[in-house]
């Protein structure tokens, strides 16, 4: 009986290893195929073309702008969601998380029907002389819409891990909610805040579906790097591969930063605590 159990346990481990290997292969082969397809010299020549540089500049400017907006608006949202336990806050949390599961093209269609010239809000904006669709501002709005949940969700998780005794001390000292957030909760949740900001920026940088639906694909105006890859696939596959490798490299750098930064922060806190002692 014991031998049979050992055999079954060994078989289970082999199946788990095989499943993990298949998943790793599935995730690793497509990026590897991109890297092996492009030649370094050809890639350098293609990514220095004016059209590509314009797309890169637009991607960086819009993704940084949208990330800034997400942080400014997401900080108070995460604070109230983390501290709230009412049904209304659960509804707010659900609405915040909705873009994470919403198909990007549906998000783009919703933005178009909301902020288009004859949309729910768009006709009032049009009356004031403000036009959003197919502009650079539309790119920022689309990126903000899809990236916000990543920041808010990460920060809410970090804020909820703050030990209640710190909040009780702040309440005893009659600290205002704003001061409690910025002087107590955020310093203790800094790894989550930075990870959320990094994920939001990465999501904004890679946004495609909502952008192409709401902002279009206009070179120099709304054509970000993901849209440039899509356009290049129609006529120049090698150019699309070079742009894809560029985005792949940026994504890897972001992920490595997100993995290493919390460890650096924790190490810094330990050193500071050791110095105090």
Secondary structure, DSSP 8 states (H G I E B T S, - for coil): -HHHHHHHHHHHHHHHHHHHHHHHHHHHHHHHHHHHHS-HHHHHHHHTSHHHHHHHHHHHHHHHHHHHHHHHHHHHHHHHHHH--SHHHHHHHHHHHHHHHS-HHHHHHHHHHHHSTTSTTHHHHHHTT---TTSHHHHHHHHHHHHHHHHHHHHHHHHHTS-HHHHHHHHHTT--HHHHIIIIIHHHTHHHHHHHHHHHHHHHHT--HHHHHHT---TTTT--HHHHHHHHHTT-HHHHHHHHHHHHHHHHHHHHHHHHHHHHHHHHHHHHHHHH-
